[in-house]
Amino acid sequence: MTMTTATPLSIEFFPPKTSEGVEKLRLVRQQLYALKPEFCSVTFGAGGSTQEGTFNTVRDILAEGVSAASHFSCIGATRATVRAQLATLKAMGVKRLVALRGDLPSGYGAGGEFQYASDLVTFIRAETSDDFHLEVAAYPEVHPQAKSPASDLQAFAAKVKAGANSAITQYFYNADAYFRFVEEVDAMGLTIPVVPGIMPITSSTQLMRFSDACGAEIPRWIRLRLQSFGDDLPSIKAFGLDVVTDLCAQLQAGGAPGLHFYSMNQSVATLEICKRLGC
């Protein structure tokens, strides 16, 4: 099963903390640009803690001739700080934002003037009209802090009605969860594209840690297989490539509007998956 070259791809990076990391990411980006991504997004730390690094990485991507999307979280933010950041991003030439509630830094009270991502989307639309294409997050396996699947869908609907243009999902390894979510969204009359987020599997311990933190389910058969490999990294990587390539092929065959790769600032796995898919 091969994927057509028309499937839009996008790639996520996080802002490096060291000058060595900045140079390493520069090389990784050049390798991944061979995939001709529609855009590259850059994450924002808890409470906006990496804002300077995020904006610097976004500037670098734009300077390299590629469309860049800045993550934009509103936890702890005020209308004044958001207004100032929007002006900075607009002046940089950013045309796309990933609007999120964001994670609370540890030991941090609620604070700020925005409670939900939908509040942020509403404010950005009121301030900047259609200057930005707004991406929002979607959770096919239900947000870990949602009271129920129904309330999670209502939260997603609120973001769409506030003015979101498209959505990117939390990563998952069960294609049925994604397709069910899209069906439910369609049934609510919400017509924005929902692009699946793809997390390549390159490290067993890292994947377990991330998934426990964000509520993404690792199917039992995948978890047990990864555990059985122990410290055998080549086997983990080979298995991970097979699993994620097959997942992407299922998603593409089912009509997913694109694929958004969580690169973890690495290029090898994403390049290999896309090569196998023929994109």
C-alpha positions as MATLAB code, in Angstrom:
seq = 'MTMTTATPLSIEFFPPKTSEGVEKLRLVRQQLYALKPEFCSVTFGAGGSTQEGTFNTVRDILAEGVSAASHFSCIGATRATVRAQLATLKAMGVKRLVALRGDLPSGYGAGGEFQYASDLVTFIRAETSDDFHLEVAAYPEVHPQAKSPASDLQAFAAKVKAGANSAITQYFYNADAYFRFVEEVDAMGLTIPVVPGIMPITSSTQLMRFSDACGAEIPRWIRLRLQSFGDDLPSIKAFGLDVVTDLCAQLQAGGAPGLHFYSMNQSVATLEICKRLGC';
ca = [
       0.000    0.000    0.000;
       1.614    3.278   -1.060;
       0.719    6.841   -0.291;
       0.236    9.361   -3.064;
       2.684   12.245   -3.204;
      -0.271   14.605   -2.856;
      -0.720   13.790    0.844;
       0.261   16.976    2.724;
       2.971   16.467    5.343;
       3.912   18.689    8.269;
       6.648   18.265   10.869;
       6.950   19.376   14.486;
      10.153   20.428   16.265;
      10.897   21.644   19.780;
      13.200   24.606   20.498;
      16.738   23.449   21.367;
      18.211   24.519   24.711;
      21.881   24.699   23.650;
      23.871   26.136   20.734;
      24.862   22.554   19.819;
      21.186   21.639   19.746;
      20.456   24.600   17.470;
      23.081   23.440   14.962;
      21.951   19.805   15.161;
      18.342   20.828   14.490;
      19.457   22.948   11.538;
      20.943   19.824    9.926;
      17.869   17.724   10.783;
      15.578   20.316    9.197;
      17.600   20.353    5.977;
      17.215   16.570    5.761;
      13.464   16.709    6.414;
      12.865   19.530    3.922;
      13.404   16.864    1.246;
       9.844   15.765    2.125;
       8.568   19.227    1.093;
       6.479   19.760    4.243;
       3.492   22.072    3.966;
       4.735   23.694    7.186;
       6.929   23.014   10.196;
       5.624   23.747   13.696;
       7.624   24.623   16.809;
       6.425   23.790   20.314;
       6.011   26.120   23.273;
       7.134   25.085   26.777;
       4.819   24.891   29.790;
       3.567   28.365   30.658;
       5.346   29.758   27.587;
       8.719   28.920   29.156;
      10.478   28.448   25.808;
       8.957   31.458   24.044;
      12.274   32.998   22.984;
      13.613   29.662   21.716;
      10.309   28.955   19.947;
      10.314   32.302   18.145;
      14.019   31.973   17.239;
      13.435   28.516   15.719;
      10.405   29.830   13.815;
      12.577   32.671   12.448;
      15.206   30.155   11.298;
      12.623   28.031    9.471;
      11.127   31.069    7.732;
      14.637   32.201    6.719;
      15.147   28.761    5.155;
      12.149   29.385    2.897;
       9.706   27.053    4.641;
       6.334   27.968    6.164;
       6.552   27.926    9.972;
       3.786   27.589   12.541;
       4.384   28.710   16.097;
       2.697   26.895   18.937;
       0.884   29.406   21.085;
      -0.312   28.480   24.566;
      -2.469   30.681   26.762;
      -1.978   29.287   30.288;
      -0.796   32.143   32.494;
      -1.127   34.646   29.637;
      -2.930   37.986   29.667;
      -4.649   39.712   26.787;
      -1.786   42.219   26.726;
       0.951   39.553   26.487;
      -0.949   37.627   23.813;
      -1.533   40.844   21.832;
       2.191   41.637   21.952;
       3.187   38.103   20.896;
       0.715   38.138   18.002;
       2.225   41.410   16.781;
       5.734   39.898   16.971;
       4.702   36.802   15.044;
       2.845   38.802   12.414;
       5.902   41.029   11.905;
       8.060   37.899   11.491;
       5.845   36.730    8.633;
       4.168   33.844   10.471;
       0.873   32.870    8.853;
      -0.077   29.831   10.937;
      -0.464   29.254   14.686;
      -1.148   26.141   16.731;
      -3.466   27.538   19.416;
      -3.380   25.529   22.650;
      -4.369   25.870   26.257;
      -0.941   24.548   27.158;
       0.425   22.707   30.179;
       0.825   24.276   33.577;
       4.435   24.493   34.772;
       4.923   22.462   37.950;
       4.023   24.414   41.077;
       2.125   26.971   39.017;
      -1.332   28.232   39.962;
      -4.064   28.653   37.336;
      -3.543   32.398   36.718;
      -3.901   34.186   33.414;
      -6.918   35.533   31.596;
      -7.642   32.506   29.390;
      -9.145   29.305   30.750;
      -9.520   27.264   27.563;
      -7.969   27.060   24.108;
     -11.343   28.162   22.688;
     -10.944   31.444   24.625;
      -7.559   31.936   22.961;
      -8.945   31.175   19.481;
     -11.798   33.649   20.055;
      -9.340   36.353   21.144;
      -6.920   35.777   18.242;
      -9.777   35.978   15.734;
     -11.097   39.180   17.354;
      -7.620   40.767   17.351;
      -6.247   39.630   13.995;
      -9.279   38.612   11.911;
      -8.040   36.077    9.324;
      -4.333   36.992    9.474;
      -3.496   33.548   10.857;
      -4.474   30.003    9.904;
      -5.358   28.536   13.303;
      -4.619   24.910   14.137;
      -6.061   23.411   17.328;
      -5.462   20.124   19.133;
      -7.729   17.079   18.884;
      -7.745   13.989   21.106;
      -9.032   10.809   19.407;
      -8.465    8.883   22.654;
      -9.995   11.680   24.808;
      -8.025   14.399   26.590;
      -6.644   12.999   29.877;
      -8.312   15.810   31.878;
     -11.700   15.632   30.133;
     -14.677   14.770   32.337;
     -16.078   12.477   29.620;
     -15.723   11.729   25.905;
     -18.824   13.861   25.261;
     -17.430   16.873   27.119;
     -14.149   16.471   25.234;
     -16.035   16.606   21.915;
     -17.868   19.719   23.113;
     -14.542   21.348   23.966;
     -13.309   20.551   20.456;
     -16.523   21.944   18.953;
     -16.047   25.162   20.929;
     -12.599   25.632   19.371;
     -13.973   25.069   15.872;
     -16.885   27.456   16.413;
     -14.454   30.049   17.790;
     -12.669   30.087   14.443;
     -10.174   27.193   14.137;
      -9.256   26.322   10.537;
      -7.935   22.802   11.105;
      -6.836   20.402   13.832;
      -3.856   18.186   14.605;
      -4.386   15.153   16.825;
      -2.440   13.849   19.753;
      -0.483   10.830   18.549;
      -2.094    7.400   18.723;
      -1.415    3.872   17.493;
      -5.011    2.741   16.992;
      -6.370    3.963   13.655;
      -9.942    3.108   14.731;
      -9.775    5.778   17.453;
      -8.948    8.401   14.829;
     -11.639    7.329   12.366;
     -14.269    7.179   15.125;
     -13.307   10.685   16.274;
     -13.573   12.048   12.716;
     -17.016   10.428   12.320;
     -18.210   12.024   15.568;
     -16.854   15.419   14.523;
     -18.562   15.130   11.122;
     -21.824   14.157   12.807;
     -21.653   17.417   14.793;
     -21.421   19.370   11.547;
     -17.811   20.399   12.153;
     -16.128   20.401    8.761;
     -12.493   21.342    9.474;
      -9.726   18.908    8.459;
      -8.450   16.751   11.344;
      -4.849   15.752   10.593;
      -3.464   12.739   12.501;
      -0.362   13.339   14.601;
       2.272   10.644   14.053;
       4.894    9.700   16.657;
       7.664    7.479   15.263;
       8.786    4.794   17.733;
      12.551    4.985   18.299;
      12.846    4.484   22.059;
      10.733    2.237   24.249;
      11.298    4.071   27.569;
      10.758    7.513   26.040;
       7.514    6.423   24.410;
       6.174    4.919   27.649;
       7.024    8.103   29.557;
       5.401   10.431   27.008;
       2.319    8.291   26.665;
       1.739    8.035   30.408;
       2.014   11.834   30.635;
      -0.269   12.744   27.729;
      -2.854    9.973   27.893;
      -1.983    8.356   24.550;
      -2.657    4.631   24.647;
       0.010    2.176   23.584;
      -1.908   -0.966   22.535;
      -1.000   -3.949   24.690;
       0.509   -5.930   21.812;
       2.859   -3.038   20.983;
       3.783   -2.484   24.626;
       4.560   -6.160   25.218;
       6.598   -6.445   22.020;
       8.644   -3.362   22.940;
       9.220   -4.694   26.452;
      10.362   -8.036   25.027;
      13.171   -6.311   23.099;
      14.730   -4.983   26.326;
      17.720   -2.818   25.387;
      17.918   -4.155   21.817;
      17.683   -0.760   20.100;
      17.935   -1.989   16.482;
      14.972   -4.340   17.061;
      12.941   -1.560   18.728;
      13.604    0.777   15.807;
      12.847   -1.866   13.151;
       9.597   -2.832   14.870;
       8.670    0.836   15.352;
       9.150    1.567   11.652;
       6.894   -1.339   10.682;
       4.148   -0.364   13.131;
       4.090    3.350   12.306;
       4.393    2.870    8.543;
       1.407    0.505    8.647;
      -0.552    3.006   10.776;
       0.158    5.809    8.282;
      -0.885    3.603    5.365;
      -4.195    2.810    7.117;
      -4.804    6.497    7.791;
      -4.022    7.524    4.226;
      -6.219    4.741    2.798;
      -9.049    5.925    5.058;
      -8.863    9.471    3.731;
      -6.815   11.327    6.356;
      -6.204   14.869    5.036;
      -2.479   14.795    5.849;
       0.154   13.480    8.277;
       1.796   15.559   10.998;
       5.059   14.044   12.254;
       6.283   14.616   15.811;
       9.958   14.482   14.832;
      11.493   14.866   18.323;
      14.203   16.827   16.447;
      15.309   13.636   14.662;
      15.095   12.902   10.938;
      15.911    9.216   10.381;
      12.597    7.565   11.370;
      10.349   10.149    9.677;
      12.389    9.971    6.453;
      12.293    6.164    6.428;
       8.532    5.995    7.104;
       7.839    8.461    4.294;
      10.173    6.586    1.955;
       8.288    3.348    2.628;
       5.004    5.126    2.002;
       6.296    6.470   -1.291;
       5.947   10.137   -0.408;
];
